Amino acid sequence: LLFILIGGVISFNQVFIAYQDCQAILGNTIYLICLSSFMLYLLVMYFNYFYLTPQFLLRSRYVPYLVILCLIVFLLPTFSVRGEYLVRNFFGLPHRISSYLSPLIWIDNLSASVITAVCFCGVSAIMLFRKWITGNEDVNRLEGEHLKSELNKLKGQIAPAFLSATLRNASALAEKNPEKASSLLMRLGQLLRYQLYDCNRERILLRTEIGFLTGFLELEQVNRTAIRYHIHVEGDINNLFVSPMLFISLVQCLLMERASLDLFFLFDKETLTFTGRTGSEKEWDAGTFSVVQQRLELQYPDKYLLKTGTGMVELTLDFVE
């Protein structure tokens, strides 16, 4: 609307200047001439807005757009001069210009074309700016969806071997001890429900995550009776939120080597330290936990430290904003 108003001011100004020597003779007719000139400008502005800019400028066809635009903005003042010639002949008015083909007329048209071009380019600039904003929004949306997809792929999952072993045990117990088999399947269902639904949240209480680990290790103890585990918690973790299923991948890797496992959760001064020890002599390397590290890079950039050593892994998370 602003640029339409500017176009109206330009066209009205050109008419009043062109007919300033005979405004008294024309009377109110000059306003009809102004309106006709303005409608011509408006028509061309809409042509630029709805056709030229979408078809050429927004499709990166800059040269054809500039050529057509320059041609249009130069022809507009030329049509105005031609219209003045016809109007003066129609009303029998004296001509203010001795020769309509004079070089001075072309220079005057060129200066008027520059003003018109600025107005038209302003409209095109608004469309480019809108497209840039829309493009950025689309890029941000796609980046968010890609990040969410990556996180879903990297989230820790219960190992298929664990599920298979639990189901085999439940099947074996179905006839001998139906109540124990039912309890086993119920606890497995709780773990799967947590994996399918609760872990879709961005953050979850650490004590809930520890409860999930406890349930997992209890079932693993049923599958492998030799397994022994201890979970130690220090510090106030009641209101501490972490990413769901962050520690299960670490725990499952540690259980592959030994049947004993000690897990330590220490929260102190806005820092959570998780340590898993197996008592094994194996030297863990960072590549073993590469998937966990990729996830940490996405969810805790510059706020984590993952260390591995002989029979142990240590993860430190910084919760300072």
N, C-alpha and C positions, 0 to 999 in steps of 0.2 A: 504493500500500500504506500509505503514511503517513496519508493522509486516511481510508482504511478503518479504520485503527487508531484514529484520532481519533474517528471515528463510533462505533466500538465502545465507547470510553471514555465518550462522551457518553450513549449508550443505557444502558449498565450503571449509570452514575452516577445517571441519572434513575430507574431501577428501584429501586436501593438506597435512594435518598432517599424514594421514594414508599411503600416498604414497610418503612421502618426501625422502625415501631412493632410489626411482627408478623413479623420475620425468624425468630424462634425457632419460631413456629407453622408457617411455610412450610417451614423446613428447606432441603433441597436443591432444592425446587421453585422457589425464587427464581431459581436459575440457569437453569431452563427458561424462566422469564418473561424473564430477561435475554437469553437467546439468541433468543427470539421477537421481542423488541423490536429486537435488533441485526439480525436478518434483515430486518425491515421497513425499517430504515434502509439496510441494504445494497442491498435491492431498489430503493429509491428512488434511491440513489447511482448504481447501474448504469443506471437509467432516464435519469438526468441525463447520464451519461457517454456512453451509446450512442445516445440519441435526442434529448434536448433540446438538448444542446450542438451536435452535428453539424447538426441540422435547423434550428435557430434561431440560436444564437449565432455559429457559424462562417459562417453565410450572412447575417450583419449584420441579422438580424431581432431586434433587441434588445428592443423593447417586448413582443412576445409571450413572449419568453424570460423576461423579468423578471416578467411577470404570472403565468405558470405556475409559475415557481420560488417566488415569494412565496406562492402558494396552497399549494404542496406543503409548504414548510417550516413554514407555519402549521398545516396539517392534521396533520402528524406528531405534535406534542405533544398535539393534540386527541384523536387516536386513542389516544395513550398514556394520557390521562386516562380515556377511554372504556373502554380495556382494563382499567385499574385498577378501575373500577367493576364490571365483569363478574367479574373475578378475586375481588374481595372478596365479592361476592354468592355466587359458586360455592363458596368455602371457608368462608362464614359469618363473615367477618372484619369487625370494626368499621370503619366508614368514617371516615377522617381528615378528610374534607371534608364539611361540613354540607350544602353545596349545590354541585353540580357546574356550576351555571349562574351562580355568583357572579362578579362583575366581577374579583375578585382572581385567579380561575382563568385568565381571559382574559389578564390582565397577565402572569401567570407563563408562560403559553403563548407570549406575545409575546417574552419574554426568552429562552426556550428556542429560539424560532424564529430569533432573531438568531445564536445560536451555531451552529445547524444551517446557516443560510444562509452563514456564513463558511466552514464546512467544504465545502459544495457549490461555492461560488464558487472555493475553492482548487483543486478538481478541474478546473473550467472554465478557470481561469487557466493551469493546466499545459497543457491542450489548445490554448489560444490561443497560448501561448509556443512550443509545438511547431510549430504552423502558421506562426507568424512566422519561426521558424528555417528551416523547409522552404521557405517563400516566398522568404526571402533567398537560400537556396542556389539555387533555381530562377532567380531574377533574376540572380545572379552567373553562373550557367551560361549563361543566354541572352545576357548582356552579353559574356561571353567568346566565345561563338559568333559574335555580331554583329561583335565586334572582329576576329576571325579572318577573317570573311567580307569585311569592309571592307578588311583588309590584302591579302587575295588579289586583290580588285578593283583595288587601287591599285598592286600590284607592277608593276615595269617589265616590259614584254614586248618581244620582238623585233618590229620593225615588219613588217607583212605585205608591204610593198613590198620590203624586204630579202630576205625568203624567196622571193618571186616572182622577183626578179632572179637570185638564186643558183640556183634551179631551172632558169631559162631558160639560164643559162650552162652548167650541168651537162648539160642536154639538147643544147646546141650542141656541147659537147666530147665527147659520148658516141661519136660516129663518128670525129672527128679525133684525139682524144687520150683514149682510154678510161681510162688510168691517172690522168690529171689530173682527169677527171670523177669517178672513184671517190674520189680524195683530197678533192675539193671536197665531195662528198656526205658523206664520213666526217666531215670537220670540221664540216659543218652538223649532222650527227647528234649530235656531241658538244655543240654549243651547245644543241640542242633537249633533249637528255638533261639537261643542267645546268638548263635552264629548267623542265623537267617534274618533276625529282626533287630535285636538290640544293637548289633554292630553296625547297623546302617546309620546310626547317629554319629555326628562328628566327634563328640566327646562323651565319655561315660565315667562314672565314679570308679576310682581305683579299687575301692573295696569290692565293688561288683566284679571287676576284672579279676581280682584275687580269688573271689568266690568261684568264678568260672575255671580258673586254673586248678583250684582245689578239687572241683568236681571232675575235671579231666584226669587229674592224677589219681583220684580214687578209683575211677573206672580202669585206668591203666594198671593200677595195682591188682585189680580183679583179673585182668588179662595176663599180667606177668607178676605172679605172686612174690617174686624175689625183689621187686622194686620197693625201695624205702625212700621217703621224701620228708623234708621239713620246710615249712614256710615261716620265715621270721619277718615281723613288721615292726618298725620303729618310727616314731613320730606321729603327728596328727594327720591322718589321711582321710578323715571323714568328709572333707569338702574339696578333695583333690580330684580333678578330672583329667583323664588321659585318653588317648585314641584307643578305641576298642580293638581287642585281639592283637595288641602290640607285642605281648611277651610270649604268646603261644608258640610262635616260630622258633624263638630262642630255646624255649623249654623242650620242644620236640627234638631239636638238634642235639641238645645235651643228653637227652635220654637214649639216643642212639648208641652212645658209647658205654654208659654205666647204668647200673640198676639202683644207684643211690644218687640223690639229688638234694642239694640245699639251696633254697631261694631266699634272698635277703632283699627287703624293701626298706630303704632308709630315706625319710623325708626330713630335710633340715635346711632352714634358711632359703626357702623357695627353690630348693634343688632336690630332685628325686634320684636316688641311686639304686639301680637294680643290679644285683650280683647273683649269678648262677654258678654253683661249684659242683663238680662231679667226683673229685678226687682222682680223676683219670690223669695219666701221664701224657695224654695227647696234647700237642700244641695246636690250638685252633688258629686258623688264619681268617683274615677279614673276608675272603671270598666265600666262606661258608655261610656268612650272614649277609651276602650282597643284597638279597631281596629286602631284608629288614632295613638295610642301610639306604636303599632307594626310597623306601617309604618314609624313613626319617628325614631324608632330604626334602621331601614334599611337605611333610606335616610339621617338622621342627627344624626348619633351616637355620643354621648357625646357633642352634640352641640344644645340641646334643653332642655327646661324645661316646663312641662305641669302642671299647677296648677288649681284646682277646688275649688269652694267655694259656698256660698249661692247665687244662681241665677247668677253665673258667671263662666266663664272658661277663663284661660289666658295661652297663648302659647308664649314662648320666643325662638327665633332662633338666634344663633350666626353665623355670616358670616365671622368671622376672620379666615384666612387660617392658 
